[in-house]
Amino acid sequence: MILVNTDYITGKTLEMLGLVRGSTIQSKHLGKDIAQSFKTLVGGELKSYNEMMNEARAIATKRMVEEAEAMGADAIVNIRYASAAVMQGAAEVIAYGTAVKFVE
């Protein structure tokens, strides 16, 4: 499966199959959430939240790819990511793009 954030793949003619997406909502457990809130007092990178968001993006991407594979896609073009806070310490991440099949 080829994943790109452009609306084309060089050297390929594409047939659009449709929108595909994957999402997840992630949170950190209370102990890490409290520890990270203290970090905001002194500044610096919030590593636990960074790890949480990286994991969420990976899960959302995997789910998007699974949806595209079920459609018979060869690739996903024009991939985008969005995130939103759902509550304190929890975030939703969505990955979306256009599933395409290569035309011979």
C-alpha distances in whole Angstrom, upper triangle without the diagonal:
4,6,10,13,15,15,14,12,15,16,14,15,14,15,15,14,15,15,13,15,15,18,21,24,25,29,31,34,37,38,35,36,40,39,37,39,42,39,40,43,43,40,37,33,33,30,30,29,26,25,25,23,20,20,20,17,15,16,15,12,11,13,11,8,10,12,9,8,12,12,10,8,5,5,7,11,14,13,16,18,21,24,27,30,31,34,35,33,30,27,24,21,19,15,15,13,13,10,10,10,11,15,17
4,7,10,11,12,11,9,12,13,12,14,12,14,14,14,15,15,14,15,16,19,22,25,26,29,31,34,38,39,36,36,40,39,36,39,41,39,39,42,42,38,35,32,32,30,30,28,26,25,25,22,20,20,20,17,15,17,16,12,13,15,12,9,13,14,11,11,15,14,13,9,7,4,6,8,11,11,14,16,20,23,26,29,31,34,35,33,30,27,24,21,18,15,14,12,12,10,10,10,11,15,16
4,7,9,11,11,9,13,15,13,15,13,15,14,15,15,14,12,13,14,16,19,22,23,27,28,32,35,36,33,33,37,36,33,36,38,36,35,39,39,35,32,29,29,27,27,25,23,22,22,19,17,18,17,14,13,15,13,10,11,13,10,9,12,13,11,12,15,15,14,11,9,6,5,6,8,7,11,13,16,19,23,26,27,30,32,29,27,24,21,17,15,11,11,9,10,9,10,12,13,17,19
4,5,8,8,8,11,14,13,15,13,15,14,15,15,14,13,14,15,18,21,23,25,28,30,33,36,37,34,34,37,37,33,36,38,35,35,38,38,34,32,28,29,27,28,26,23,23,23,20,18,19,19,15,15,17,15,12,14,16,13,12,16,16,13,15,18,18,17,13,12,8,6,5,6,6,9,12,16,19,23,26,28,31,32,30,27,24,22,18,16,12,11,9,10,11,11,14,14,17,20
4,7,9,10,13,16,15,16,15,16,15,16,15,14,13,14,15,17,20,23,24,27,29,33,35,36,33,33,36,35,32,34,37,34,33,37,36,33,30,27,27,26,27,25,22,23,23,19,18,19,18,15,15,18,15,13,16,17,14,14,18,17,15,18,20,19,19,16,15,11,8,6,4,5,7,10,13,17,20,24,26,29,30,28,26,23,20,17,14,11,10,8,10,12,13,16,17,20,22
4,6,7,10,13,13,14,12,15,14,16,15,15,15,16,18,21,23,26,27,31,33,36,39,40,37,36,40,39,36,37,40,37,36,40,39,36,33,30,31,30,31,28,26,26,26,23,21,23,22,18,19,21,19,16,19,20,16,16,20,19,17,19,22,20,20,16,15,11,9,6,5,7,10,13,16,20,23,27,29,32,34,32,30,26,24,20,18,14,13,10,10,12,12,15,15,18,20
4,7,10,13,11,11,10,12,10,13,13,13,14,16,19,21,25,27,29,32,35,38,41,43,39,39,42,42,38,40,43,40,39,43,42,39,36,33,34,33,33,31,28,29,29,25,24,26,24,20,21,23,20,17,20,20,17,16,20,19,16,18,21,18,18,15,14,11,9,5,5,9,11,15,18,22,25,28,30,34,35,34,31,28,25,21,19,15,13,9,8,11,10,13,13,15,18
4,6,9,8,8,8,11,11,14,14,15,16,18,21,24,27,30,32,35,37,41,43,45,42,41,44,44,41,43,45,43,42,45,45,41,39,36,36,35,35,33,30,31,31,27,26,27,26,22,23,24,22,19,21,22,18,17,20,20,16,18,21,19,18,14,13,10,10,7,8,11,14,18,21,25,28,32,33,37,38,37,34,30,28,24,21,18,15,12,10,11,10,12,11,13,15
4,6,6,8,8,12,12,15,16,17,17,19,22,25,28,31,32,35,37,41,44,45,42,41,45,44,41,43,46,43,42,46,45,42,39,36,36,35,35,33,31,31,31,28,26,27,26,23,22,24,22,19,20,22,18,17,20,20,16,18,21,19,17,14,11,9,10,8,10,12,16,19,23,26,30,33,35,38,40,38,35,32,29,25,23,19,17,14,12,12,10,11,10,12,14
4,6,8,10,14,15,18,20,21,21,23,25,28,31,34,35,38,40,44,47,48,44,44,48,47,44,46,48,45,45,48,47,44,41,38,38,37,38,36,33,33,34,31,28,30,29,26,25,27,26,22,24,25,22,20,23,23,20,21,24,22,20,17,14,12,13,12,13,16,19,22,26,29,33,36,38,41,43,41,38,35,32,29,26,22,21,17,16,16,14,14,11,13,14
4,7,10,13,16,19,21,22,23,25,27,30,34,37,38,41,43,47,50,51,47,47,51,50,47,49,52,49,48,52,51,47,44,41,42,40,41,39,36,36,37,34,31,32,32,28,28,30,28,24,26,27,24,22,25,25,21,21,24,22,20,17,14,13,15,14,16,19,22,26,29,32,36,39,41,44,46,44,41,38,35,32,29,25,23,20,18,17,14,13,10,11,11
4,6,10,12,15,17,19,20,23,25,28,31,35,36,40,42,45,48,50,46,46,50,49,46,48,51,48,48,51,51,47,44,41,41,40,40,38,36,35,35,33,30,31,31,27,26,28,26,23,23,24,21,19,22,21,18,18,21,19,16,13,11,11,13,12,15,17,21,24,27,31,34,38,39,43,44,42,40,36,33,30,27,23,21,17,15,14,11,10,6,7,8
4,7,10,13,15,18,19,22,25,28,32,35,37,41,43,46,49,51,48,47,51,51,48,50,52,50,49,53,52,49,46,43,43,42,42,40,37,37,37,34,32,33,32,28,28,29,27,24,24,25,22,20,22,21,17,18,20,18,16,13,11,12,13,12,15,18,21,25,28,31,35,38,39,43,45,43,40,37,34,30,27,24,21,17,14,13,10,8,6,5,7
4,6,9,12,14,16,19,22,25,29,32,34,38,40,44,47,48,45,45,48,48,45,47,50,48,47,51,50,47,44,41,41,40,40,37,35,35,34,31,30,30,29,26,25,26,24,21,22,22,18,17,19,18,14,15,17,14,13,10,9,9,10,10,12,15,19,22,25,28,32,35,36,40,42,40,37,34,31,27,24,20,17,14,11,10,6,6,5,6,9
4,6,9,12,14,18,21,24,28,32,34,38,40,44,47,48,46,45,49,49,46,48,51,49,48,52,52,48,46,43,42,41,41,38,36,36,35,32,31,31,29,26,26,26,24,21,22,21,18,17,18,16,13,14,16,12,11,9,10,10,11,11,14,16,19,23,25,29,32,35,36,39,42,40,37,34,30,27,24,21,17,14,10,9,5,5,6,6,10
4,6,9,11,15,18,21,25,28,31,35,38,41,44,46,43,42,46,46,43,45,48,46,45,49,49,46,43,40,39,38,38,36,34,34,32,29,28,29,27,24,24,24,21,19,20,19,15,15,17,14,11,13,14,11,11,9,10,10,9,9,11,14,16,20,22,25,28,32,32,36,38,37,34,30,27,24,20,17,14,11,7,6,5,7,9,10,14
4,7,9,13,16,20,23,27,29,33,36,39,42,44,42,41,45,45,43,44,47,46,45,48,49,46,43,40,39,38,37,35,33,33,31,29,28,27,25,23,23,22,19,18,18,17,13,13,14,11,9,11,11,7,9,7,10,10,10,11,13,14,17,19,22,25,27,31,31,35,37,36,32,29,26,23,19,17,13,11,7,5,5,7,10,12,15
4,7,10,14,17,21,24,27,30,34,37,39,42,39,38,42,43,40,41,45,43,42,46,46,43,41,38,37,36,35,32,31,31,29,26,26,26,23,21,21,20,17,16,17,15,12,13,14,10,9,12,12,9,11,10,12,11,10,10,12,12,14,17,19,22,24,27,27,31,34,33,30,26,23,20,16,14,11,8,5,5,7,10,14,15,19
4,7,10,13,17,20,23,27,30,33,36,38,36,35,38,39,36,38,41,39,38,42,43,40,38,34,33,33,32,29,28,28,26,23,23,23,20,18,18,18,14,13,15,13,10,11,13,9,9,12,12,10,13,11,14,12,9,10,10,10,11,13,15,18,20,24,24,28,30,29,26,22,19,16,13,11,7,6,5,6,9,13,16,18,22
4,7,11,14,18,20,24,27,30,33,35,33,32,36,36,34,35,39,37,36,40,41,38,36,32,31,30,29,26,25,25,23,20,20,19,17,15,15,14,11,10,11,9,6,8,9,6,6,10,10,9,12,10,13,11,8,10,11,9,11,12,14,16,19,22,22,26,28,27,23,20,17,14,10,8,6,6,6,6,10,13,16,19,23
4,7,11,14,17,20,24,27,29,32,29,28,32,33,30,32,35,34,33,37,37,34,32,29,27,27,25,23,22,21,19,17,17,16,13,12,13,11,8,8,10,7,5,8,9,7,8,12,12,12,15,13,15,13,10,12,12,9,10,10,11,13,15,18,18,22,25,23,20,17,13,10,7,5,4,7,9,10,13,16,20,23,26
4,7,11,13,17,20,23,26,28,26,25,29,30,27,29,32,31,31,34,35,32,30,27,25,24,22,20,19,19,16,14,14,13,10,9,10,8,5,6,7,5,4,8,9,8,10,12,13,14,16,15,17,15,12,14,14,11,11,10,11,12,14,17,16,20,22,21,17,14,11,8,6,5,7,10,12,12,16,19,22,25,28
4,7,10,14,17,20,23,25,23,22,26,27,24,26,29,28,27,31,32,30,28,25,22,22,20,17,17,16,14,12,13,11,8,8,10,7,4,8,9,7,8,11,12,11,14,16,16,18,20,19,21,18,16,17,16,13,12,10,9,9,11,13,13,16,18,17,13,10,7,6,4,6,9,12,15,16,20,23,26,29,32
4,6,10,13,16,19,21,20,19,22,23,21,23,26,25,25,29,30,28,26,23,20,19,17,15,15,14,11,10,12,10,6,8,10,7,6,10,10,9,11,14,14,14,17,19,19,21,23,22,23,21,19,20,20,16,15,12,11,10,11,12,11,14,16,14,10,8,6,6,7,9,12,16,19,19,23,26,29,32,35
4,7,11,13,16,18,17,15,19,21,19,20,23,23,22,26,28,25,24,21,18,18,15,13,14,14,10,10,12,10,7,10,12,10,9,13,14,13,14,17,18,18,20,22,23,24,27,26,27,25,22,24,22,19,17,13,12,9,9,9,8,10,12,11,7,5,4,6,9,12,15,19,22,23,27,30,32,36,39
4,7,10,13,15,13,12,16,17,15,17,20,20,20,23,25,23,22,18,15,15,12,10,12,11,7,8,10,8,6,10,12,10,11,14,15,14,16,19,19,20,23,24,25,27,29,28,29,26,24,25,24,21,18,15,14,11,11,10,9,10,11,8,5,6,6,8,11,14,18,21,24,25,29,32,34,38,41
4,7,9,11,10,9,12,14,12,14,17,17,17,21,22,21,20,17,14,13,10,8,11,11,7,9,12,11,9,13,15,13,14,18,18,18,20,23,23,24,26,28,29,31,33,31,32,30,28,29,28,24,21,18,16,13,12,10,9,9,9,6,4,7,9,11,15,18,21,25,28,29,33,35,38,41,44
4,6,8,6,6,10,11,10,12,15,15,16,19,20,19,18,16,12,11,8,8,11,10,7,10,13,11,11,15,16,15,17,20,20,21,23,25,26,27,29,30,31,33,35,34,35,32,30,31,30,26,24,20,19,16,15,13,13,11,10,6,7,10,13,14,18,20,24,27,31,32,35,38,40,44,47
4,6,6,6,9,10,11,12,15,16,17,20,21,21,20,18,14,14,10,11,14,13,11,14,16,14,15,18,19,18,20,23,23,23,26,28,28,29,32,33,34,36,38,37,38,36,33,35,34,30,28,24,23,19,18,16,15,13,11,9,10,13,16,18,21,24,27,31,34,35,38,41,43,47,50
4,6,5,6,9,10,10,13,14,16,18,20,20,20,18,15,15,12,12,16,15,13,16,19,18,18,21,23,22,23,26,27,27,29,31,31,33,35,36,37,39,41,40,41,39,36,38,36,33,30,26,24,21,19,16,16,13,11,9,11,14,18,20,24,26,30,34,37,38,41,44,47,50,53
4,5,5,6,9,10,11,13,15,17,18,19,18,17,14,14,11,13,16,15,14,17,19,18,19,23,24,23,25,28,28,29,31,33,33,35,37,38,39,41,43,42,42,40,38,39,38,34,32,28,27,23,22,19,19,16,13,11,14,17,20,22,26,28,32,35,39,40,43,46,48,52,54
4,5,5,6,9,10,11,13,15,16,16,15,14,10,10,7,9,12,12,11,14,16,16,17,20,21,21,22,25,26,26,29,30,31,33,35,36,37,39,41,39,40,37,35,36,35,31,29,25,24,20,20,17,17,15,12,10,12,15,18,20,23,26,29,33,36,37,41,43,45,49,51
4,5,5,6,9,10,11,13,15,15,15,14,10,11,8,9,12,13,11,14,16,16,16,19,21,21,22,25,26,26,28,30,31,32,35,36,37,39,41,39,40,37,35,35,34,30,28,24,22,18,17,14,15,12,9,6,10,13,16,18,22,25,28,32,35,37,40,43,45,49,51
4,5,5,7,9,10,12,14,15,15,15,12,13,11,12,15,16,15,17,20,20,20,23,25,25,26,29,30,30,32,34,35,36,38,40,41,43,45,43,44,41,38,39,37,34,31,27,25,22,20,17,17,14,11,9,13,16,20,22,26,28,32,35,39,40,44,47,49,53,55
4,5,5,7,9,11,12,13,13,12,10,11,9,11,14,14,14,17,19,19,20,23,24,25,26,29,30,31,32,34,35,37,39,40,41,43,45,43,43,41,38,39,37,34,31,27,26,23,22,19,20,17,14,12,15,18,21,23,26,29,32,36,39,41,44,47,49,52,55
4,5,5,7,9,10,10,10,9,6,8,7,8,11,12,12,14,16,17,18,20,22,23,24,26,28,28,30,32,33,35,36,38,39,41,43,41,41,38,36,36,34,31,28,24,23,19,18,16,17,15,12,10,13,15,19,20,24,26,30,33,36,38,41,44,46,50,52
4,5,5,7,10,10,11,11,9,12,11,11,14,15,15,16,19,20,20,22,25,25,26,28,30,31,32,34,35,36,38,40,41,43,45,43,43,40,37,38,36,32,29,26,23,20,19,16,17,14,10,10,13,16,19,21,25,27,31,34,38,40,43,46,48,52,54
4,5,5,7,9,11,12,10,13,12,13,16,17,17,19,22,23,23,25,27,28,29,31,33,34,35,37,39,40,41,43,44,46,48,46,46,43,40,40,38,35,32,29,27,23,22,19,21,18,14,13,17,19,23,25,28,31,34,37,41,43,46,49,51,54,57
4,5,6,6,7,8,7,10,11,11,13,15,16,17,19,21,22,23,25,27,27,29,31,32,34,35,37,38,40,41,43,45,46,44,44,41,38,38,36,33,30,27,25,22,21,19,21,19,15,14,17,19,22,23,27,29,32,35,39,41,44,47,49,52,55
4,6,5,7,9,8,12,12,12,14,16,17,17,20,22,22,23,26,27,27,29,31,32,33,35,37,38,39,41,43,44,46,43,44,40,38,37,35,32,29,25,23,20,19,17,19,17,14,13,16,18,21,22,26,28,31,34,38,40,43,46,48,52,54
4,6,9,12,11,15,16,15,17,20,20,21,23,25,25,27,29,31,31,33,35,36,37,39,41,42,43,45,47,48,50,47,47,44,41,41,38,36,32,29,27,24,23,20,22,20,16,16,20,21,25,26,30,32,35,38,42,44,47,50,52,55,58
4,7,10,11,14,16,16,17,20,21,21,23,25,26,27,30,31,32,33,35,37,38,39,41,42,44,46,47,49,50,48,47,44,41,41,39,36,33,30,28,25,25,22,25,23,19,18,22,23,26,27,31,33,36,38,42,44,47,50,52,55,58
4,7,9,12,14,14,14,17,18,19,20,23,23,24,27,28,29,30,33,34,35,36,38,40,41,42,44,45,47,44,44,41,38,37,35,32,29,26,25,22,22,20,23,21,18,17,20,21,24,24,28,29,33,35,39,41,44,47,48,52,54
4,6,9,12,12,12,15,16,17,18,20,21,22,24,26,27,28,30,32,32,34,36,37,38,40,42,43,44,42,41,38,35,35,33,30,27,24,23,21,21,20,23,22,19,17,19,20,23,23,26,27,31,33,37,39,41,44,45,49,51
4,6,9,9,8,11,13,13,14,17,18,18,20,22,23,24,26,28,29,30,32,34,35,36,38,40,41,38,38,34,32,32,30,27,24,21,21,18,19,18,21,20,17,15,17,17,20,20,23,24,27,30,33,35,38,41,42,46,48
4,6,6,6,9,10,11,12,14,15,17,19,20,21,23,25,26,27,29,31,32,33,35,37,38,39,37,37,34,31,31,29,26,24,20,19,17,17,15,18,17,14,12,14,14,17,18,21,23,26,29,33,34,37,40,42,45,48
4,5,5,6,8,10,10,12,14,15,17,18,20,21,23,24,26,27,29,30,32,33,35,37,37,35,35,32,30,30,29,25,23,20,20,17,18,17,19,19,16,13,15,15,18,17,21,22,26,28,32,33,36,38,40,44,46
4,5,5,6,9,10,11,12,14,15,17,18,20,21,23,24,26,27,29,30,32,33,35,36,35,35,32,30,30,29,25,23,20,19,17,17,15,17,16,14,10,12,13,16,16,19,21,25,28,31,32,35,38,40,44,46
4,5,5,6,9,10,10,12,14,15,16,18,20,21,22,24,26,27,29,30,32,33,35,33,33,30,28,28,26,23,20,17,16,13,13,12,14,13,12,8,9,10,12,13,16,18,22,25,29,30,33,36,38,42,44
4,5,5,6,9,10,11,12,14,15,17,18,20,21,23,25,26,27,29,31,32,33,31,31,28,25,26,24,21,18,15,15,13,14,14,16,16,15,12,12,11,14,13,16,17,21,23,27,28,31,34,36,39,42
4,6,5,6,9,10,11,12,14,15,17,19,20,21,23,25,26,27,29,31,32,30,30,27,25,26,25,21,19,16,16,14,16,16,17,18,16,13,13,12,14,13,16,17,21,23,27,28,31,33,35,39,41
4,6,5,6,9,10,11,12,14,15,17,18,20,21,23,25,26,27,29,31,29,29,26,24,25,24,20,18,15,15,12,13,13,14,14,13,10,9,9,11,10,14,15,19,22,26,27,30,32,34,38,41
4,5,5,6,9,10,10,12,14,15,16,18,20,21,22,24,26,27,29,27,27,24,21,22,21,17,15,11,11,9,11,11,13,14,14,11,10,8,9,8,11,12,16,19,23,24,27,30,32,36,38
4,5,5,6,9,10,11,12,14,15,17,19,20,21,23,25,26,27,25,25,22,20,21,20,16,15,12,13,12,14,15,17,18,18,15,13,11,12,10,12,12,16,18,22,23,26,28,30,34,36
4,5,5,6,9,10,11,12,14,15,17,19,20,21,23,25,26,24,24,22,20,22,21,17,16,13,14,13,15,15,16,18,18,14,13,11,11,10,12,13,16,19,22,23,26,28,30,34,36
4,5,5,6,9,10,11,12,14,15,17,18,20,21,23,25,23,24,21,19,20,19,15,14,11,11,10,12,13,13,15,16,13,11,9,8,6,9,10,14,17,20,21,24,27,29,33,35
4,5,5,6,9,10,10,12,14,15,16,18,20,21,23,21,21,18,16,17,16,12,11,8,9,9,12,14,15,18,19,16,13,11,9,6,7,7,11,14,17,18,21,24,26,30,32
4,6,5,6,9,10,11,12,14,15,16,18,20,21,19,19,17,15,17,17,13,13,11,13,13,16,17,18,21,21,18,16,14,12,10,10,9,12,15,18,18,21,23,25,29,31
4,5,5,6,9,10,11,13,14,15,17,19,20,19,20,18,16,18,18,14,14,12,13,13,15,17,17,19,20,18,15,13,11,9,9,9,12,15,18,18,21,23,25,29,31
4,5,5,6,9,10,11,12,14,16,17,19,17,18,16,14,15,15,12,11,9,10,11,13,15,16,19,20,18,15,12,9,7,6,6,9,12,15,15,18,21,24,27,30
4,5,5,6,9,10,11,12,14,16,17,15,15,13,11,13,13,9,10,9,12,13,16,18,19,22,24,21,18,15,13,9,8,6,8,10,13,13,16,18,21,24,27
4,5,5,6,9,10,10,12,14,15,14,15,13,12,15,16,13,14,13,15,16,19,21,21,24,25,23,20,17,15,12,11,9,11,12,15,14,16,18,21,24,27
4,5,5,6,9,10,11,13,15,14,15,14,12,15,16,13,14,13,15,15,18,20,20,23,25,22,19,17,14,11,10,9,10,12,14,13,16,18,21,24,27
4,5,5,6,9,10,11,13,11,13,11,9,12,13,10,11,11,13,15,18,20,20,24,26,24,21,18,14,12,9,7,7,8,10,9,13,15,18,22,24
4,5,5,6,9,10,11,9,10,9,8,11,13,11,13,13,16,18,21,24,24,27,29,27,23,21,18,15,12,10,10,10,11,9,11,13,16,19,22
4,5,5,6,9,10,10,12,11,11,15,17,14,16,16,19,20,23,25,24,28,30,27,24,22,19,16,14,12,12,12,13,11,13,15,18,21,23
4,5,5,7,9,9,12,11,10,14,15,14,15,16,18,19,22,24,24,27,30,28,24,22,18,16,13,11,10,11,11,9,12,13,17,20,23
4,5,5,7,5,8,8,7,11,13,12,15,16,18,21,24,26,26,30,32,30,27,24,20,18,15,12,10,9,8,6,8,10,13,16,19
4,5,5,5,8,9,10,13,16,15,18,19,22,24,26,29,29,32,34,32,29,26,23,20,18,15,14,13,12,9,10,10,13,16,19
4,5,8,11,12,12,16,19,17,20,21,23,25,27,30,29,32,35,33,29,27,23,21,18,16,15,15,13,10,12,12,15,18,20
4,6,9,11,11,14,17,16,19,21,23,25,28,30,30,33,36,34,31,28,24,22,19,17,14,13,11,8,9,9,13,15,18
4,7,9,11,14,17,17,20,22,25,27,30,33,33,36,38,37,33,30,27,24,21,18,16,15,12,9,8,7,10,13,15
4,6,7,11,14,14,17,19,22,25,28,31,31,35,37,35,32,29,25,22,19,16,14,12,9,6,5,5,8,11,14
4,7,10,14,14,18,20,23,26,29,32,33,36,38,36,33,30,27,24,21,17,15,13,11,8,6,5,6,10,12
4,6,10,10,14,17,20,23,26,29,30,34,35,33,30,27,24,21,18,14,12,10,8,6,5,7,8,12,14
4,7,7,10,13,16,19,23,26,27,30,32,31,27,24,21,18,15,11,9,6,5,4,6,9,11,14,17
4,6,9,13,16,19,23,26,27,31,33,31,28,25,22,18,15,12,9,6,5,7,7,10,12,15,18
4,6,10,13,17,20,24,25,29,31,29,26,23,20,17,14,10,8,5,6,9,10,14,15,18,21
4,7,10,14,17,21,22,26,27,26,23,19,17,13,10,7,6,4,7,10,12,15,17,20,23
4,7,10,14,17,19,23,24,23,20,16,14,11,8,6,5,6,10,13,15,19,21,24,27
4,7,11,14,16,19,20,19,16,13,10,7,6,5,7,9,13,15,18,22,24,27,30
4,7,11,13,16,18,17,14,10,8,6,5,7,9,12,15,18,21,25,27,30,33
4,7,9,12,14,13,10,7,5,4,6,9,12,15,19,21,24,28,30,33,36
4,6,9,11,11,9,6,5,7,9,12,14,18,21,24,27,31,33,36,40
4,6,7,8,6,4,6,9,12,15,18,21,25,27,31,34,37,40,43
4,7,8,6,5,6,10,13,16,19,22,26,28,31,35,38,41,44
4,6,5,7,10,13,16,20,22,26,29,31,35,38,41,44,47
4,6,8,12,15,18,22,25,28,32,34,37,40,43,46,49
4,7,11,13,17,20,23,27,30,32,36,39,41,45,47
4,7,10,14,17,20,24,27,29,32,35,38,41,44
4,7,10,13,16,20,24,25,29,32,35,38,41
4,7,10,13,17,20,22,26,29,32,35,38
4,7,10,14,17,19,22,26,28,32,35
4,7,10,14,15,19,22,25,28,31
4,7,11,12,16,19,22,25,28
4,7,9,13,16,19,22,25
4,7,10,13,16,19,22
4,6,10,13,15,19
4,7,10,13,16
4,7,9,13
4,6,10
4,6
4
